[in-house]
Amino acid sequence: MMKSTRRLFCMGLCLLPLMSTAWAKLSVPEQATEKLHAFLKNTSMAAGEFTQTVVDRTGREAAPTSTGYFRFMRPGKFEWTYVTPYRQEIMSDGETLWIHDPELLQVTVKKLSGALPSTPAAILFGDRPFEEDWTVVNRSAVELEATPKKPEGSFERVRITFTPEGELHKMELLDTFGQTTELLIKGLERKNMKSEMFKLQIPEGTDVIEAGL
């Protein structure tokens, strides 16, 4: 169950480069919009840590808690690495996505052209007008909720929470299986990065699997 949950989140990540940081036309109250715009404007590159929990529709744990770290360079370049309870690296240079499972000695490679754009994780990394694909409403001064305009994707809803100071705090994703994935963000730092940092160096002896979206 845990690997399938991660795979679903990976499929969300693999669509990231087609989404956007352009939120200029959102019909949400001014305060929430200002926090979102300020965060995106000031965070073209960043790194941090995350804790991921997954519960089913009854609130029961659907997978063990995961922890790890991430970094991104907008648009489309990112690394999302799980450290516990087992290691998995997800990386993209904006054109190719790599999913590296060290314990399996396996890397899955996906080309990103032509992917559907309705993925909530792309709020951080992408380059397509978000409001074209999602309807956004305000839940509070620090929280937004988005639902897909075309509900054929893997996610029914995403909620994004900021701190009162406007830093990204949490993302909550409800998928079509009724599972809720919560990502708590901490230690976010804005760092200078280079494009070449987002190409996976495949270890010798690792099997490479080409996969479509």
N, C-alpha and C positions, 0 to 999 in steps of 0.2 A: 504493500500500500504506500509506503513512504517513497519508494522509487517512482511509482506512478504519479504521486502528488508532485514530486520534483519535476517529472517530465512535463506535466501540464504547465507548471510555472515556466519551465524552459521554453515551451512553445509560445508562451506569452512574450518572453524575452526575445525570441528569435524574430519577432515582428517589429521590434523597436524602431529600426531606422526609418520606417514609413510614417511615424507619428510626429507630433509637432510640439514646439514650445510657443506657438502663436495663439494666445488666449484673448486677444483684444476685444472680441465680440461677445464674451460670456455674459449672460443676463443674470448675474448674481450680485448680491449687495456689495457695495463699494469696499467695505473693510476686508472681506474675504478675497476679493479680486486683487486688492492692493498687495496683500501678503503673497499671493501666488505670482503676480507679475514681478514683484521685488525679488522673490527667490529665484525665479528663472533668469532674470536679468543679471543677477549677481553670481550665478552658479553655472557657468558654461563648462567647468571642469571641477570635479570634486572626488573625494574618497572618504570612506567611512566604514562602519561596522553595522551588522544587522543581527537581529534575533527573529527567527521565523517560527510561528506556531500555526497548526492546522487543526480545526475542529469540524465535526460533521454538523448536520442540521439540528441535532439534539444537544449540541454543545460539548459532546465527548471528543477527546483527543483522537484525531484521525492519523497522526504521524508523530514521531518523536520530535521534540524541539530541536531546531537546527540553528547553528550560529555560523557566522562567516564575515567576510569583508567584501567591499565593492569599490570600484572606481569607474568614472565615466568621463568622456570628452564628447560634448554635443557637437554635431548630431551623429548618433548611431554607433559610437564607439564606447565599449564598456567591458569590464570584467566583473563577474559575479561569482564568488568562490565560497562554497560551503566547506567548513573546516570540521564541524562536528554534526552528527555522530560519525559521519564518514566524509571523505573529501570528494568534491566534484567541482570542476572549473568550467564556467560558461564564459566565453569571450567572443567579441565581435569587433571587426574593423569597419563595420558599416556595409560591407558587401558579403561577407562570409561569417557564419556563426559556427563556433567549435564548442562541443560538449565533451569534456575530458573526464573519464572515470579511471583514475589511476589504479584502483584495485582490480579492475577488469582488464587493464592494459588496452584500453579502447578509447578512440576519439570518433565522435560522430560529427560530420561536416555537412552544413546546410548552406546553400546559396539563398540569399535573401530577396532577390528580385522577384516581383510579382506577388509578394506576401500580402495577405489581407491586413488592413490597418487597425482593426478594432482590438487593441491590446492595452490594458491599463498601465502596464509597466513603462510604456513609451512616454509617459508624462516626463520622466527624467531625461530621456536620451534622444528623442526623435526629431523629425523634421517634416511634419505635415500638420495642417490646421486641425487641432484636436476637436474643436466644436463641429467640424464636418461629420464626425462619427459618433459623438457622444452628446447627450443632453445633461447639462450641469445645473445643479441646484445647491443652495446654501443650507447647511444644517445648523451652523453657528458662526460666530465671528472667526473661528479658526478651522472650520471643517467644511469640505465640499463633498458632494456625492455626485457621481457620474454614472449614467446608464447608457448602453449602446443604442443608437438609433436603429441599427439592424441587428437583431438579437440572435443571429446565427453563429456567433463566435462562442468561445469557451467561458466567457465571463458575463455575469448578469449585472454586476455593480462594482464600483470601486469607490472607497471613501479615503480622502487624503486629509490628514490632520497636521497643522502647523503649531509650533509653540506660539505663545503670545508675542514673542519677538520676531516671528516670521520664519523660523527655521523649520525644515521638514522634520516631522516627528514620527509619523506613522502612516502606513498604507494598509487598507483592509480590503481584500478581494473576495467577492462571493462568486464561485464558479457555478456552472450549470449542473453539477452533481450535488449541489447543496452544501459544499464544503467552503469554509471561510478561512482564508490565509491571512494572517496578520504579520506585518513586517514592522518591527520597531527599529528605528534608525538612531544611531548614536555616533558621537565622535566625528561628525561631518566636517571635513576640512577642504577648503578650496585650494587646489594645487595646480601648478603648471605641469602639463603633460605633452607628449609628442605622439603623433599618429602611429608611429612604429611600435609603440608600447602595447598596442592592441592586436597583435598578431600572435597566435598561440605557437609556441615552439614545441612541436610534437616530439616526445621522448623516443629514443631509439627502441625498437622492439614493440611499439604500440600498433595495434590494428587500427586502420582507418576505414570508417564506414561512410559512404556517401549516401545522404538521405534527402528526399524532397520535403517541401513544407506541406 
